[in-house]
Structure formats: structure tokens, C-alpha cells
Amino acid sequence: MDAFVSTMVNGHFHVFIGTKNQIGFVARPLLFERKSELARYYYSPYDHELSPSWSPDGKELLFVSNRDIRYGTGSLWRMPVQGATEPRLVRAEETTWRSQP
């Protein structure tokens, strides 16, 4: 399984999970599109996810997202690849996308 960032669905940066199969490469977004209810100072009202990194056991992804941030850009979040619908906050920060898991 591979993780990557793409804007292929709607122009917003999102983490995708992909696997190779007999006909090529199949990918799905890790999270559904989410419009924040916070008024943002710098960025679009839609959440973005960047810089995915696998947990050592390969069951979770850590990533940077502006989810629930009004000013700034990147808390660290963690989410299981299977079975979860919401990520868990690991570290709240308001960075300029320089954070990396």
C-alpha cells in the first residue's frame, strides 16, 4: 500500500491510499472532503492534508493538516488506514506546512 498527496479530485491537497492490482493502480482518499466552520485567515475553508508518513506497523498514517486551525497551517494528525472515519490529533501547531511526521 502506498500513501501520496494529490489534488486530483477537487483541487485541494488530500492524502490518498493506493494499491497496485492486475489492471494498474487504484487509490482512494484517506478522508472525505471537509469544509471547516472556522473563518480562516490565510487558506481556503476546505481542510488540506500533506506529508503522509506510515506508522512503524503500517496500520496508521500520520500527516499534517489545517483541520480546526484558523490561523496557520499544520497540526499533526494520526489515522488508521482501515476502520476509522475521523483522525486523532497528535500535536496542535500553527506552522507554515514545515511540520513533518
Buried (B, 14 or more C-beta within 10 A) or exposed (E): EEBEBEEEEEEBBBBBBBEEEEEEEEBEBBBEEBEBEEEBEEBEEBBBBBBBBBBEEEEBBBBBBBBBBEEBBBBBBBBBBEEEEEBEEBEEBEBEBEBBB
